[in-house]
C-alpha cells in the first residue's frame, strides 16, 4: 500500500512540474552561426592554462589558471562580457 502511495505521489509531482522552454527572447536564433574572431588556448606542461575567445557578436571570454599548493588544486580567474538582447553590454 505504501508503495502505491509513493508511486502515485511521484507521478503527481512529475506531472505538476513546469516544462522548461528555454530563453524567451534572444538576439540570435539557435540556427544562426557566429564567427569566432579569436580563439587562443595555451596549456602548459605544469598545469597552467589561458583561454581567450572573441566572437563577431561581441562575446569575449578570458580565463587563466594554475596549480597551487601541495595538492595542486587549480586556482582560476577570468572574465566575460556580452551584449544582452536589450543592447546593454554586460561585463
PyMOL Python script that loads the backbone (N, CA, C, O; Angstrom):
from pymol import cmd

cmd.read_pdbstr("""\
ATOM      1  N   UNK A   1       0.824  -1.195   0.000  1.00  0.00           N
ATOM      2  CA  UNK A   1       0.000   0.000   0.000  1.00  0.00           C
ATOM      3  C   UNK A   1       0.874   1.267   0.000  1.00  0.00           C
ATOM      4  O   UNK A   1       0.605   2.215  -0.738  1.00  0.00           O
ATOM      5  N   UNK A   2       1.925   1.267   0.841  1.00  0.00           N
ATOM      6  CA  UNK A   2       2.817   2.419   0.878  1.00  0.00           C
ATOM      7  C   UNK A   2       3.493   2.634  -0.478  1.00  0.00           C
ATOM      8  O   UNK A   2       3.702   3.771  -0.904  1.00  0.00           O
ATOM      9  N   UNK A   3       3.831   1.532  -1.150  1.00  0.00           N
ATOM     10  CA  UNK A   3       4.472   1.612  -2.449  1.00  0.00           C
ATOM     11  C   UNK A   3       3.570   2.321  -3.457  1.00  0.00           C
ATOM     12  O   UNK A   3       4.046   3.154  -4.228  1.00  0.00           O
ATOM     13  N   UNK A   4       2.305   2.010  -3.462  1.00  0.00           N
ATOM     14  CA  UNK A   4       1.355   2.632  -4.390  1.00  0.00           C
ATOM     15  C   UNK A   4       1.210   4.115  -4.089  1.00  0.00           C
ATOM     16  O   UNK A   4       1.132   4.927  -5.011  1.00  0.00           O
ATOM     17  N   UNK A   5       1.172   4.477  -2.828  1.00  0.00           N
ATOM     18  CA  UNK A   5       1.066   5.892  -2.452  1.00  0.00           C
ATOM     19  C   UNK A   5       2.311   6.657  -2.889  1.00  0.00           C
ATOM     20  O   UNK A   5       2.203   7.776  -3.391  1.00  0.00           O
ATOM     21  N   UNK A   6       3.486   6.072  -2.704  1.00  0.00           N
ATOM     22  CA  UNK A   6       4.741   6.727  -3.095  1.00  0.00           C
ATOM     23  C   UNK A   6       4.798   6.898  -4.608  1.00  0.00           C
ATOM     24  O   UNK A   6       5.143   7.975  -5.095  1.00  0.00           O
ATOM     25  N   UNK A   7       4.465   5.851  -5.354  1.00  0.00           N
ATOM     26  CA  UNK A   7       4.488   5.930  -6.823  1.00  0.00           C
ATOM     27  C   UNK A   7       3.481   6.965  -7.310  1.00  0.00           C
ATOM     28  O   UNK A   7       3.796   7.760  -8.195  1.00  0.00           O
ATOM     29  N   UNK A   8       2.289   6.968  -6.752  1.00  0.00           N
ATOM     30  CA  UNK A   8       1.266   7.944  -7.138  1.00  0.00           C
ATOM     31  C   UNK A   8       1.727   9.361  -6.838  1.00  0.00           C
ATOM     32  O   UNK A   8       1.492  10.270  -7.635  1.00  0.00           O
ATOM     33  N   UNK A   9       2.375   9.560  -5.712  1.00  0.00           N
ATOM     34  CA  UNK A   9       2.891  10.887  -5.352  1.00  0.00           C
ATOM     35  C   UNK A   9       3.972  11.339  -6.326  1.00  0.00           C
ATOM     36  O   UNK A   9       3.979  12.496  -6.746  1.00  0.00           O
ATOM     37  N   UNK A  10       4.883  10.444  -6.687  1.00  0.00           N
ATOM     38  CA  UNK A  10       5.943  10.788  -7.637  1.00  0.00           C
ATOM     39  C   UNK A  10       5.382  11.134  -9.013  1.00  0.00           C
ATOM     40  O   UNK A  10       5.868  12.055  -9.669  1.00  0.00           O
ATOM     41  N   UNK A  11       4.374  10.409  -9.446  1.00  0.00           N
ATOM     42  CA  UNK A  11       3.749  10.712 -10.736  1.00  0.00           C
ATOM     43  C   UNK A  11       3.070  12.071 -10.685  1.00  0.00           C
ATOM     44  O   UNK A  11       3.170  12.842 -11.639  1.00  0.00           O
ATOM     45  N   UNK A  12       2.378  12.384  -9.586  1.00  0.00           N
ATOM     46  CA  UNK A  12       1.703  13.677  -9.449  1.00  0.00           C
ATOM     47  C   UNK A  12       2.703  14.829  -9.459  1.00  0.00           C
ATOM     48  O   UNK A  12       2.456  15.865 -10.076  1.00  0.00           O
ATOM     49  N   UNK A  13       3.830  14.648  -8.778  1.00  0.00           N
ATOM     50  CA  UNK A  13       4.859  15.683  -8.767  1.00  0.00           C
ATOM     51  C   UNK A  13       5.433  15.866 -10.166  1.00  0.00           C
ATOM     52  O   UNK A  13       5.648  16.997 -10.603  1.00  0.00           O
ATOM     53  N   UNK A  14       5.679  14.778 -10.865  1.00  0.00           N
ATOM     54  CA  UNK A  14       6.221  14.856 -12.219  1.00  0.00           C
ATOM     55  C   UNK A  14       5.268  15.535 -13.183  1.00  0.00           C
ATOM     56  O   UNK A  14       5.706  16.312 -14.031  1.00  0.00           O
ATOM     57  N   UNK A  15       4.000  15.268 -13.075  1.00  0.00           N
ATOM     58  CA  UNK A  15       3.017  15.889 -13.957  1.00  0.00           C
ATOM     59  C   UNK A  15       2.798  17.361 -13.617  1.00  0.00           C
ATOM     60  O   UNK A  15       2.451  18.156 -14.491  1.00  0.00           O
ATOM     61  N   UNK A  16       2.998  17.719 -12.369  1.00  0.00           N
ATOM     62  CA  UNK A  16       2.790  19.105 -11.954  1.00  0.00           C
ATOM     63  C   UNK A  16       3.995  20.004 -12.181  1.00  0.00           C
ATOM     64  O   UNK A  16       3.892  21.222 -12.040  1.00  0.00           O
ATOM     65  N   UNK A  17       5.139  19.417 -12.531  1.00  0.00           N
ATOM     66  CA  UNK A  17       6.354  20.214 -12.745  1.00  0.00           C
ATOM     67  C   UNK A  17       6.222  21.034 -14.024  1.00  0.00           C
ATOM     68  O   UNK A  17       5.707  20.538 -15.025  1.00  0.00           O
ATOM     69  N   UNK A  18       6.686  22.293 -14.001  1.00  0.00           N
ATOM     70  CA  UNK A  18       6.607  23.119 -15.207  1.00  0.00           C
ATOM     71  C   UNK A  18       7.578  22.621 -16.275  1.00  0.00           C
ATOM     72  O   UNK A  18       8.642  22.086 -15.964  1.00  0.00           O
ATOM     73  N   UNK A  19       7.199  22.804 -17.520  1.00  0.00           N
ATOM     74  CA  UNK A  19       8.072  22.447 -18.639  1.00  0.00           C
ATOM     75  C   UNK A  19       9.060  23.571 -18.864  1.00  0.00           C
ATOM     76  O   UNK A  19       8.694  24.746 -18.807  1.00  0.00           O
ATOM     77  N   UNK A  20      10.320  23.217 -19.120  1.00  0.00           N
ATOM     78  CA  UNK A  20      11.320  24.227 -19.423  1.00  0.00           C
ATOM     79  C   UNK A  20      11.315  24.469 -20.915  1.00  0.00           C
ATOM     80  O   UNK A  20      11.521  23.547 -21.704  1.00  0.00           O
ATOM     81  N   UNK A  21      11.079  25.708 -21.301  1.00  0.00           N
ATOM     82  CA  UNK A  21      11.018  26.051 -22.718  1.00  0.00           C
ATOM     83  C   UNK A  21      12.250  26.807 -23.182  1.00  0.00           C
ATOM     84  O   UNK A  21      12.330  27.173 -24.355  1.00  0.00           O
ATOM     85  N   UNK A  22      13.207  27.053 -22.310  1.00  0.00           N
ATOM     86  CA  UNK A  22      14.406  27.788 -22.681  1.00  0.00           C
ATOM     87  C   UNK A  22      14.173  29.284 -22.652  1.00  0.00           C
ATOM     88  O   UNK A  22      13.116  29.739 -22.215  1.00  0.00           O
ATOM     89  N   UNK A  23      15.141  30.052 -23.110  1.00  0.00           N
ATOM     90  CA  UNK A  23      15.022  31.511 -23.089  1.00  0.00           C
ATOM     91  C   UNK A  23      13.863  31.987 -23.950  1.00  0.00           C
ATOM     92  O   UNK A  23      13.605  31.429 -25.016  1.00  0.00           O
ATOM     93  N   UNK A  24      13.171  33.008 -23.491  1.00  0.00           N
ATOM     94  CA  UNK A  24      12.011  33.538 -24.209  1.00  0.00           C
ATOM     95  C   UNK A  24      12.418  34.424 -25.377  1.00  0.00           C
ATOM     96  O   UNK A  24      11.730  34.457 -26.397  1.00  0.00           O
ATOM     97  N   UNK A  25      13.532  35.144 -25.240  1.00  0.00           N
ATOM     98  CA  UNK A  25      13.956  36.011 -26.330  1.00  0.00           C
ATOM     99  C   UNK A  25      15.467  35.917 -26.484  1.00  0.00           C
ATOM    100  O   UNK A  25      16.198  35.658 -25.529  1.00  0.00           O
ATOM    101  N   UNK A  26      15.898  36.131 -27.686  1.00  0.00           N
ATOM    102  CA  UNK A  26      17.327  36.081 -27.956  1.00  0.00           C
ATOM    103  C   UNK A  26      17.615  36.926 -29.181  1.00  0.00           C
ATOM    104  O   UNK A  26      16.814  36.977 -30.114  1.00  0.00           O
ATOM    105  N   UNK A  27      18.755  37.583 -29.176  1.00  0.00           N
ATOM    106  CA  UNK A  27      19.128  38.393 -30.325  1.00  0.00           C
ATOM    107  C   UNK A  27      19.629  37.528 -31.472  1.00  0.00           C
ATOM    108  O   UNK A  27      19.722  37.995 -32.607  1.00  0.00           O
ATOM    109  N   UNK A  28      19.953  36.271 -31.184  1.00  0.00           N
ATOM    110  CA  UNK A  28      20.430  35.358 -32.211  1.00  0.00           C
ATOM    111  C   UNK A  28      19.626  34.076 -32.111  1.00  0.00           C
ATOM    112  O   UNK A  28      19.517  33.486 -31.036  1.00  0.00           O
ATOM    113  N   UNK A  29      19.067  33.649 -33.219  1.00  0.00           N
ATOM    114  CA  UNK A  29      18.337  32.390 -33.207  1.00  0.00           C
ATOM    115  C   UNK A  29      19.339  31.243 -33.078  1.00  0.00           C
ATOM    116  O   UNK A  29      20.522  31.408 -33.375  1.00  0.00           O
ATOM    117  N   UNK A  30      18.865  30.097 -32.640  1.00  0.00           N
ATOM    118  CA  UNK A  30      19.770  28.975 -32.413  1.00  0.00           C
ATOM    119  C   UNK A  30      20.354  28.427 -33.708  1.00  0.00           C
ATOM    120  O   UNK A  30      21.338  27.688 -33.670  1.00  0.00           O
ATOM    121  N   UNK A  31      19.767  28.775 -34.859  1.00  0.00           N
ATOM    122  CA  UNK A  31      20.286  28.257 -36.120  1.00  0.00           C
ATOM    123  C   UNK A  31      21.293  29.208 -36.780  1.00  0.00           C
ATOM    124  O   UNK A  31      21.923  28.846 -37.774  1.00  0.00           O
ATOM    125  N   UNK A  32      21.445  30.410 -36.238  1.00  0.00           N
ATOM    126  CA  UNK A  32      22.381  31.371 -36.813  1.00  0.00           C
ATOM    127  C   UNK A  32      23.800  31.073 -36.338  1.00  0.00           C
ATOM    128  O   UNK A  32      24.032  30.863 -35.148  1.00  0.00           O
ATOM    129  N   UNK A  33      24.736  31.057 -37.263  1.00  0.00           N
ATOM    130  CA  UNK A  33      26.131  30.815 -36.914  1.00  0.00           C
ATOM    131  C   UNK A  33      26.848  32.141 -36.695  1.00  0.00           C
ATOM    132  O   UNK A  33      26.581  33.127 -37.381  1.00  0.00           O
ATOM    133  N   UNK A  34      27.753  32.149 -35.737  1.00  0.00           N
ATOM    134  CA  UNK A  34      28.521  33.347 -35.401  1.00  0.00           C
ATOM    135  C   UNK A  34      30.000  33.010 -35.559  1.00  0.00           C
ATOM    136  O   UNK A  34      30.470  31.984 -35.068  1.00  0.00           O
ATOM    137  N   UNK A  35      30.721  33.877 -36.243  1.00  0.00           N
ATOM    138  CA  UNK A  35      32.145  33.634 -36.487  1.00  0.00           C
ATOM    139  C   UNK A  35      32.964  33.819 -35.210  1.00  0.00           C
ATOM    140  O   UNK A  35      32.687  34.704 -34.400  1.00  0.00           O
ATOM    141  N   UNK A  36      33.961  32.979 -35.051  1.00  0.00           N
ATOM    142  CA  UNK A  36      34.916  33.096 -33.959  1.00  0.00           C
ATOM    143  C   UNK A  36      36.057  33.968 -34.477  1.00  0.00           C
ATOM    144  O   UNK A  36      36.757  33.586 -35.414  1.00  0.00           O
ATOM    145  N   UNK A  37      36.241  35.132 -33.870  1.00  0.00           N
ATOM    146  CA  UNK A  37      37.291  36.051 -34.307  1.00  0.00           C
ATOM    147  C   UNK A  37      38.637  35.719 -33.680  1.00  0.00           C
ATOM    148  O   UNK A  37      39.686  35.928 -34.289  1.00  0.00           O
ATOM    149  N   UNK A  38      38.597  35.200 -32.457  1.00  0.00           N
ATOM    150  CA  UNK A  38      39.839  34.898 -31.740  1.00  0.00           C
ATOM    151  C   UNK A  38      39.594  33.672 -30.865  1.00  0.00           C
ATOM    152  O   UNK A  38      38.593  33.605 -30.152  1.00  0.00           O
ATOM    153  N   UNK A  39      40.484  32.726 -30.918  1.00  0.00           N
ATOM    154  CA  UNK A  39      40.401  31.535 -30.063  1.00  0.00           C
ATOM    155  C   UNK A  39      41.829  31.113 -29.739  1.00  0.00           C
ATOM    156  O   UNK A  39      42.438  30.324 -30.462  1.00  0.00           O
ATOM    157  N   UNK A  40      42.348  31.647 -28.651  1.00  0.00           N
ATOM    158  CA  UNK A  40      43.723  31.368 -28.232  1.00  0.00           C
ATOM    159  C   UNK A  40      43.688  30.528 -26.963  1.00  0.00           C
ATOM    160  O   UNK A  40      43.078  30.922 -25.969  1.00  0.00           O
ATOM    161  N   UNK A  41      44.333  29.386 -26.998  1.00  0.00           N
ATOM    162  CA  UNK A  41      44.374  28.485 -25.839  1.00  0.00           C
ATOM    163  C   UNK A  41      45.811  28.034 -25.629  1.00  0.00           C
ATOM    164  O   UNK A  41      46.485  27.617 -26.572  1.00  0.00           O
ATOM    165  N   UNK A  42      46.271  28.120 -24.400  1.00  0.00           N
ATOM    166  CA  UNK A  42      47.625  27.700 -24.074  1.00  0.00           C
ATOM    167  C   UNK A  42      47.560  26.814 -22.840  1.00  0.00           C
ATOM    168  O   UNK A  42      47.085  27.243 -21.788  1.00  0.00           O
ATOM    169  N   UNK A  43      48.032  25.592 -22.964  1.00  0.00           N
ATOM    170  CA  UNK A  43      48.046  24.643 -21.856  1.00  0.00           C
ATOM    171  C   UNK A  43      49.487  24.249 -21.589  1.00  0.00           C
ATOM    172  O   UNK A  43      50.121  23.582 -22.406  1.00  0.00           O
ATOM    173  N   UNK A  44      49.996  24.665 -20.445  1.00  0.00           N
ATOM    174  CA  UNK A  44      51.381  24.358 -20.098  1.00  0.00           C
ATOM    175  C   UNK A  44      51.532  22.966 -19.516  1.00  0.00           C
ATOM    176  O   UNK A  44      50.575  22.387 -19.002  1.00  0.00           O
ATOM    177  N   UNK A  45      52.730  22.439 -19.602  1.00  0.00           N
ATOM    178  CA  UNK A  45      53.022  21.122 -19.043  1.00  0.00           C
ATOM    179  C   UNK A  45      52.921  21.100 -17.523  1.00  0.00           C
ATOM    180  O   UNK A  45      52.749  20.039 -16.923  1.00  0.00           O
ATOM    181  N   UNK A  46      53.028  22.281 -16.897  1.00  0.00           N
ATOM    182  CA  UNK A  46      52.965  22.362 -15.440  1.00  0.00           C
ATOM    183  C   UNK A  46      51.534  22.551 -14.921  1.00  0.00           C
ATOM    184  O   UNK A  46      51.340  22.739 -13.720  1.00  0.00           O
ATOM    185  N   UNK A  47      50.530  22.503 -15.807  1.00  0.00           N
ATOM    186  CA  UNK A  47      49.136  22.644 -15.384  1.00  0.00           C
ATOM    187  C   UNK A  47      48.564  24.037 -15.575  1.00  0.00           C
ATOM    188  O   UNK A  47      47.366  24.248 -15.382  1.00  0.00           O
ATOM    189  N   UNK A  48      49.408  24.991 -15.951  1.00  0.00           N
ATOM    190  CA  UNK A  48      48.911  26.346 -16.188  1.00  0.00           C
ATOM    191  C   UNK A  48      48.165  26.385 -17.514  1.00  0.00           C
ATOM    192  O   UNK A  48      48.490  25.652 -18.448  1.00  0.00           O
ATOM    193  N   UNK A  49      47.144  27.268 -17.581  1.00  0.00           N
ATOM    194  CA  UNK A  49      46.425  27.417 -18.837  1.00  0.00           C
ATOM    195  C   UNK A  49      45.898  28.842 -18.985  1.00  0.00           C
ATOM    196  O   UNK A  49      45.705  29.548 -17.996  1.00  0.00           O
ATOM    197  N   UNK A  50      45.671  29.248 -20.209  1.00  0.00           N
ATOM    198  CA  UNK A  50      44.990  30.511 -20.518  1.00  0.00           C
ATOM    199  C   UNK A  50      44.077  30.260 -21.713  1.00  0.00           C
ATOM    200  O   UNK A  50      44.392  29.475 -22.607  1.00  0.00           O
ATOM    201  N   UNK A  51      42.942  30.946 -21.703  1.00  0.00           N
ATOM    202  CA  UNK A  51      41.967  30.859 -22.788  1.00  0.00           C
ATOM    203  C   UNK A  51      41.478  32.268 -23.078  1.00  0.00           C
ATOM    204  O   UNK A  51      41.098  32.989 -22.155  1.00  0.00           O
ATOM    205  N   UNK A  52      41.478  32.673 -24.345  1.00  0.00           N
ATOM    206  CA  UNK A  52      40.949  33.958 -24.785  1.00  0.00           C
ATOM    207  C   UNK A  52      40.109  33.715 -26.033  1.00  0.00           C
ATOM    208  O   UNK A  52      40.612  33.208 -27.036  1.00  0.00           O
ATOM    209  N   UNK A  53      38.823  34.078 -25.969  1.00  0.00           N
ATOM    210  CA  UNK A  53      37.909  33.851 -27.086  1.00  0.00           C
ATOM    211  C   UNK A  53      37.106  35.124 -27.331  1.00  0.00           C
ATOM    212  O   UNK A  53      36.665  35.782 -26.389  1.00  0.00           O
ATOM    213  N   UNK A  54      36.917  35.468 -28.617  1.00  0.00           N
ATOM    214  CA  UNK A  54      36.053  36.578 -29.020  1.00  0.00           C
ATOM    215  C   UNK A  54      35.221  36.130 -30.207  1.00  0.00           C
ATOM    216  O   UNK A  54      35.722  35.434 -31.090  1.00  0.00           O
ATOM    217  N   UNK A  55      33.941  36.525 -30.236  1.00  0.00           N
ATOM    218  CA  UNK A  55      33.070  36.200 -31.359  1.00  0.00           C
ATOM    219  C   UNK A  55      32.607  37.480 -32.037  1.00  0.00           C
ATOM    220  O   UNK A  55      32.711  38.564 -31.464  1.00  0.00           O
ATOM    221  N   UNK A  56      32.094  37.354 -33.261  1.00  0.00           N
ATOM    222  CA  UNK A  56      31.686  38.534 -34.018  1.00  0.00           C
ATOM    223  C   UNK A  56      30.467  39.236 -33.419  1.00  0.00           C
ATOM    224  O   UNK A  56      30.210  40.395 -33.748  1.00  0.00           O
ATOM    225  N   UNK A  57      29.721  38.573 -32.562  1.00  0.00           N
ATOM    226  CA  UNK A  57      28.565  39.219 -31.940  1.00  0.00           C
ATOM    227  C   UNK A  57      28.891  39.837 -30.580  1.00  0.00           C
ATOM    228  O   UNK A  57      27.981  40.179 -29.825  1.00  0.00           O
ATOM    229  N   UNK A  58      30.177  39.984 -30.261  1.00  0.00           N
ATOM    230  CA  UNK A  58      30.582  40.725 -29.075  1.00  0.00           C
ATOM    231  C   UNK A  58      30.834  39.925 -27.817  1.00  0.00           C
ATOM    232  O   UNK A  58      31.072  40.514 -26.762  1.00  0.00           O
ATOM    233  N   UNK A  59      30.790  38.609 -27.886  1.00  0.00           N
ATOM    234  CA  UNK A  59      31.098  37.802 -26.708  1.00  0.00           C
ATOM    235  C   UNK A  59      32.609  37.754 -26.545  1.00  0.00           C
ATOM    236  O   UNK A  59      33.338  37.470 -27.496  1.00  0.00           O
ATOM    237  N   UNK A  60      33.076  38.036 -25.320  1.00  0.00           N
ATOM    238  CA  UNK A  60      34.511  37.997 -25.015  1.00  0.00           C
ATOM    239  C   UNK A  60      34.686  37.164 -23.746  1.00  0.00           C
ATOM    240  O   UNK A  60      33.999  37.384 -22.748  1.00  0.00           O
ATOM    241  N   UNK A  61      35.609  36.207 -23.796  1.00  0.00           N
ATOM    242  CA  UNK A  61      35.889  35.336 -22.663  1.00  0.00           C
ATOM    243  C   UNK A  61      37.388  35.287 -22.441  1.00  0.00           C
ATOM    244  O   UNK A  61      38.151  35.068 -23.382  1.00  0.00           O
ATOM    245  N   UNK A  62      37.812  35.488 -21.208  1.00  0.00           N
ATOM    246  CA  UNK A  62      39.221  35.365 -20.834  1.00  0.00           C
ATOM    247  C   UNK A  62      39.285  34.550 -19.547  1.00  0.00           C
ATOM    248  O   UNK A  62      38.554  34.833 -18.598  1.00  0.00           O
ATOM    249  N   UNK A  63      40.148  33.549 -19.508  1.00  0.00           N
ATOM    250  CA  UNK A  63      40.255  32.686 -18.340  1.00  0.00           C
ATOM    251  C   UNK A  63      41.692  32.206 -18.229  1.00  0.00           C
ATOM    252  O   UNK A  63      42.351  31.955 -19.238  1.00  0.00           O
ATOM    253  N   UNK A  64      42.176  32.079 -16.994  1.00  0.00           N
ATOM    254  CA  UNK A  64      43.513  31.523 -16.775  1.00  0.00           C
ATOM    255  C   UNK A  64      43.533  30.818 -15.430  1.00  0.00           C
ATOM    256  O   UNK A  64      42.739  31.125 -14.541  1.00  0.00           O
ATOM    257  N   UNK A  65      44.431  29.887 -15.294  1.00  0.00           N
ATOM    258  CA  UNK A  65      44.531  29.163 -14.044  1.00  0.00           C
ATOM    259  C   UNK A  65      45.885  28.491 -13.913  1.00  0.00           C
ATOM    260  O   UNK A  65      46.612  28.311 -14.890  1.00  0.00           O
ATOM    261  N   UNK A  66      46.204  28.125 -12.678  1.00  0.00           N
ATOM    262  CA  UNK A  66      47.459  27.423 -12.419  1.00  0.00           C
ATOM    263  C   UNK A  66      47.313  26.620 -11.136  1.00  0.00           C
ATOM    264  O   UNK A  66      46.551  26.993 -10.245  1.00  0.00           O
ATOM    265  N   UNK A  67      48.055  25.504 -11.045  1.00  0.00           N
ATOM    266  CA  UNK A  67      48.014  24.703  -9.826  1.00  0.00           C
ATOM    267  C   UNK A  67      48.688  25.440  -8.667  1.00  0.00           C
ATOM    268  O   UNK A  67      49.723  26.082  -8.848  1.00  0.00           O
ATOM    269  N   UNK A  68      48.103  25.343  -7.500  1.00  0.00           N
ATOM    270  CA  UNK A  68      48.639  25.996  -6.302  1.00  0.00           C
ATOM    271  C   UNK A  68      48.628  25.017  -5.136  1.00  0.00           C
ATOM    272  O   UNK A  68      47.772  24.134  -5.070  1.00  0.00           O
ATOM    273  N   UNK A  69      49.551  25.167  -4.244  1.00  0.00           N
ATOM    274  CA  UNK A  69      49.576  24.371  -3.022  1.00  0.00           C
ATOM    275  C   UNK A  69      50.073  22.955  -3.224  1.00  0.00           C
ATOM    276  O   UNK A  69      50.337  22.536  -4.351  1.00  0.00           O
ATOM    277  N   UNK A  70      50.201  22.214  -2.122  1.00  0.00           N
ATOM    278  CA  UNK A  70      50.771  20.869  -2.182  1.00  0.00           C
ATOM    279  C   UNK A  70      49.879  19.870  -2.929  1.00  0.00           C
ATOM    280  O   UNK A  70      50.381  18.897  -3.491  1.00  0.00           O
ATOM    281  N   UNK A  71      48.581  20.099  -2.937  1.00  0.00           N
ATOM    282  CA  UNK A  71      47.667  19.185  -3.621  1.00  0.00           C
ATOM    283  C   UNK A  71      47.503  19.512  -5.099  1.00  0.00           C
ATOM    284  O   UNK A  71      46.943  18.713  -5.849  1.00  0.00           O
ATOM    285  N   UNK A  72      47.984  20.676  -5.525  1.00  0.00           N
ATOM    286  CA  UNK A  72      47.900  21.056  -6.928  1.00  0.00           C
ATOM    287  C   UNK A  72      46.527  21.501  -7.377  1.00  0.00           C
ATOM    288  O   UNK A  72      46.211  21.423  -8.564  1.00  0.00           O
ATOM    289  N   UNK A  73      45.693  21.974  -6.442  1.00  0.00           N
ATOM    290  CA  UNK A  73      44.372  22.474  -6.811  1.00  0.00           C
ATOM    291  C   UNK A  73      44.533  23.654  -7.769  1.00  0.00           C
ATOM    292  O   UNK A  73      45.390  24.513  -7.560  1.00  0.00           O
ATOM    293  N   UNK A  74      43.717  23.696  -8.809  1.00  0.00           N
ATOM    294  CA  UNK A  74      43.833  24.762  -9.806  1.00  0.00           C
ATOM    295  C   UNK A  74      43.081  25.995  -9.331  1.00  0.00           C
ATOM    296  O   UNK A  74      41.889  25.943  -9.028  1.00  0.00           O
ATOM    297  N   UNK A  75      43.809  27.102  -9.274  1.00  0.00           N
ATOM    298  CA  UNK A  75      43.213  28.391  -8.951  1.00  0.00           C
ATOM    299  C   UNK A  75      42.978  29.101 -10.271  1.00  0.00           C
ATOM    300  O   UNK A  75      43.912  29.328 -11.040  1.00  0.00           O
ATOM    301  N   UNK A  76      41.717  29.454 -10.533  1.00  0.00           N
ATOM    302  CA  UNK A  76      41.365  30.046 -11.820  1.00  0.00           C
ATOM    303  C   UNK A  76      40.755  31.419 -11.627  1.00  0.00           C
ATOM    304  O   UNK A  76      40.140  31.699 -10.597  1.00  0.00           O
ATOM    305  N   UNK A  77      40.926  32.267 -12.613  1.00  0.00           N
ATOM    306  CA  UNK A  77      40.313  33.592 -12.625  1.00  0.00           C
ATOM    307  C   UNK A  77      39.988  33.923 -14.072  1.00  0.00           C
ATOM    308  O   UNK A  77      40.679  33.486 -14.992  1.00  0.00           O
ATOM    309  N   UNK A  78      38.933  34.695 -14.262  1.00  0.00           N
ATOM    310  CA  UNK A  78      38.579  35.043 -15.623  1.00  0.00           C
ATOM    311  C   UNK A  78      37.487  36.080 -15.673  1.00  0.00           C
ATOM    312  O   UNK A  78      37.020  36.575 -14.647  1.00  0.00           O
ATOM    313  N   UNK A  79      37.088  36.400 -16.894  1.00  0.00           N
ATOM    314  CA  UNK A  79      36.020  37.368 -17.093  1.00  0.00           C
ATOM    315  C   UNK A  79      35.327  37.073 -18.410  1.00  0.00           C
ATOM    316  O   UNK A  79      35.861  36.371 -19.269  1.00  0.00           O
ATOM    317  N   UNK A  80      34.127  37.623 -18.555  1.00  0.00           N
ATOM    318  CA  UNK A  80      33.405  37.514 -19.808  1.00  0.00           C
ATOM    319  C   UNK A  80      32.541  38.747 -19.972  1.00  0.00           C
ATOM    320  O   UNK A  80      32.207  39.417 -18.995  1.00  0.00           O
ATOM    321  N   UNK A  81      32.181  39.043 -21.206  1.00  0.00           N
ATOM    322  CA  UNK A  81      31.239  40.119 -21.488  1.00  0.00           C
ATOM    323  C   UNK A  81      30.461  39.766 -22.741  1.00  0.00           C
ATOM    324  O   UNK A  81      30.958  39.057 -23.617  1.00  0.00           O
ATOM    325  N   UNK A  82      29.239  40.268 -22.817  1.00  0.00           N
ATOM    326  CA  UNK A  82      28.392  40.053 -23.985  1.00  0.00           C
ATOM    327  C   UNK A  82      27.344  41.141 -24.025  1.00  0.00           C
ATOM    328  O   UNK A  82      27.133  41.847 -23.039  1.00  0.00           O
ATOM    329  N   UNK A  83      26.687  41.279 -25.164  1.00  0.00           N
ATOM    330  CA  UNK A  83      25.639  42.271 -25.316  1.00  0.00           C
ATOM    331  C   UNK A  83      24.302  41.568 -25.150  1.00  0.00           C
ATOM    332  O   UNK A  83      23.999  40.608 -25.859  1.00  0.00           O
ATOM    333  N   UNK A  84      23.506  42.054 -24.207  1.00  0.00           N
ATOM    334  CA  UNK A  84      22.191  41.479 -23.938  1.00  0.00           C
ATOM    335  C   UNK A  84      21.222  41.851 -25.061  1.00  0.00           C
ATOM    336  O   UNK A  84      21.498  42.770 -25.832  1.00  0.00           O
ATOM    337  N   UNK A  85      20.083  41.145 -25.161  1.00  0.00           N
ATOM    338  CA  UNK A  85      19.106  41.448 -26.200  1.00  0.00           C
ATOM    339  C   UNK A  85      18.614  42.895 -26.178  1.00  0.00           C
ATOM    340  O   UNK A  85      18.198  43.408 -27.216  1.00  0.00           O
ATOM    341  N   UNK A  86      18.652  43.566 -25.026  1.00  0.00           N
ATOM    342  CA  UNK A  86      18.219  44.962 -24.956  1.00  0.00           C
ATOM    343  C   UNK A  86      19.380  45.913 -25.253  1.00  0.00           C
ATOM    344  O   UNK A  86      19.286  47.100 -24.941  1.00  0.00           O
ATOM    345  N   UNK A  87      20.453  45.431 -25.838  1.00  0.00           N
ATOM    346  CA  UNK A  87      21.612  46.178 -26.330  1.00  0.00           C
ATOM    347  C   UNK A  87      22.466  46.782 -25.204  1.00  0.00           C
ATOM    348  O   UNK A  87      23.219  47.722 -25.458  1.00  0.00           O
ATOM    349  N   UNK A  88      22.372  46.286 -24.007  1.00  0.00           N
ATOM    350  CA  UNK A  88      23.258  46.706 -22.911  1.00  0.00           C
ATOM    351  C   UNK A  88      24.397  45.716 -22.831  1.00  0.00           C
ATOM    352  O   UNK A  88      24.179  44.504 -22.839  1.00  0.00           O
ATOM    353  N   UNK A  89      25.616  46.231 -22.753  1.00  0.00           N
ATOM    354  CA  UNK A  89      26.764  45.352 -22.621  1.00  0.00           C
ATOM    355  C   UNK A  89      26.909  44.922 -21.180  1.00  0.00           C
ATOM    356  O   UNK A  89      26.922  45.757 -20.275  1.00  0.00           O
ATOM    357  N   UNK A  90      27.016  43.629 -20.961  1.00  0.00           N
ATOM    358  CA  UNK A  90      27.173  43.065 -19.618  1.00  0.00           C
ATOM    359  C   UNK A  90      28.607  42.599 -19.454  1.00  0.00           C
ATOM    360  O   UNK A  90      29.151  41.905 -20.312  1.00  0.00           O
ATOM    361  N   UNK A  91      29.214  42.988 -18.341  1.00  0.00           N
ATOM    362  CA  UNK A  91      30.605  42.624 -18.069  1.00  0.00           C
ATOM    363  C   UNK A  91      30.665  41.884 -16.757  1.00  0.00           C
ATOM    364  O   UNK A  91      31.744  41.478 -16.326  1.00  0.00           O
TER     365      UNK A  91
END
""", "prot")
cmd.dss("prot")
cmd.show_as("cartoon", "prot")
cmd.util.cbc("prot")
cmd.orient("prot")
